Amino acid sequence: MSAATGPESTGIDAARPPDRGAVAGGAPATVDRAACAALDRADPLAPLRDAFTLPAGVVYLDGNSLGPPVAGVRERMAAAIDGAWGTGLIRSWNTAGWIDAPLRLGDKIARLIGAPPGSVAVCDSTSVNVFKLVVAALRARPDRGLIVTEGGNFPTDLYMAQGALDVLPGPRAIRYARGDAVVDAIDADTALVMLTHVDYRSGRMHDMAAVTRAAHAAGALVLWDLAHSAGAVPVDLAGAGADLAVGCTYKYLNGGPGAPAFLYVAPSIQDALAPALSGWMGHAAPFAFDPRYTPAPGIRRHLVGTPPILALVALEAALEVWDRVDMAAVRAKSVDLTELFVALVDARCAGHGLALASPRDAAVRGSQVALAHPEAYAVMQALIARGVIGDFREPDVMRFGFAPLYVRHVDVWDAVEALRDVLATRAWDTPAYRTRAAVT
Ligand SMILES: *Cc1c(COP(=O)(O)O)cnc(C)c1O
């Protein structure tokens, strides 16, 4: 890696932990488990829980990392294996809708992120899509040398941007800012502002419209990572004027482990932006077998290779659940759940060394809550042993995701009671819970 692209060049702050606030103590004495059950009975999204298969005895607060299977996905995949694949064979590329799946599924996701039809494609992984769009964006701004991002951004986004600079002509560099300071770091040399909309660790949410305006005022493009936004919070890419976006489908969208990702390119720049990877699925006429590459018009040019049909079958089943969902209702319940969690942790878990590592203001918080604790890893392992599943992120953060389609208010209550008990009894304080697994 060249010196210009190294993190050390411009003050990376990835190691700095997120902002912390005390866990307060005192709060709503009136809320108990029965009150939470009453909230569930009044919840308009409650019936959607039946659209998922969740194991008995588990409070699942990690749908922000891997959503559960939707009911019926096994049958859908079995039918695809026996029918379209096993019986239709190669004919199914034409007859079973396979060849159009990346854009058909893209249109379903588009509705959830405020994107017009024909602006989203499902393909590759989020990491690969970051690389593709960073390269495309920098080539569209050849006279500018800077990517502005956050040092605390999800590492794969940073790694991909660093690697993209290595294959592009220099001199170019990455400027790492923090939080609201990102806007001040944008200047006349900025080609691209690359941010994750909802921070993977703290859940802090950027003002997409304001940052996009600031970038455009300086002549830069903006790339939003929606990994923790799609299906979690309302997103209005078109309203914000965003240029580019990527995101995961295996988190809140429930597409399955390693399900293909999505990418968005604003219609106004689609035909001006050359694709970074010139694969045949992005060719204007893949089956012309022309030896020269000509990009397809529109979003299709960002497809690269043959789409993973079985994974797309599972994802399509998951997205059909989202067809029935209004994102405003999702946001309302998400705020209810995270506010309840924070209030109950304040009221019931004070005095055990917890700190709130997410914004206290729900308006700038996504659908997750981070709690810091010196023994966060062991505490999370003790919780998982009790069936309350969240995860751990370096350096000291327990992450709890609240997916509004299937998490109930009583789950929030039960999770906080388990946390209180684990802390009060020091159940976490055993070597077995300190042994790090490969995936945390
Ligand atoms: C989960 C996540 C990714 C994951 O990328 P993959 O290529 O799917 O492994 C990327 N960016 C962010 C912000 C994430 O939270």
The ligand as a Gaussian input file, in Angstrom:
#p B3LYP/6-31G(d) Opt

LIG

0 1
 C      -22.098000      -5.662000       7.880000
 C      -21.434000      -4.535000       7.173000
 C      -20.706000      -4.758000       6.001000
 C      -20.486000      -6.180000       5.548000
 O      -19.915000      -6.292000       4.310000
 P      -19.857000      -7.750000       3.634000
 O      -19.147000      -7.524000       2.385000
 O      -21.263000      -8.221000       3.494000
 O      -19.141000      -8.670000       4.565000
 C      -20.221000      -3.662000       5.317000
 N      -20.397000      -2.401000       5.795000
 C      -21.065000      -2.164000       6.949000
 C      -21.251000      -0.764000       7.440000
 C      -21.580000      -3.223000       7.668000
 O      -22.219000      -3.003000       8.815000

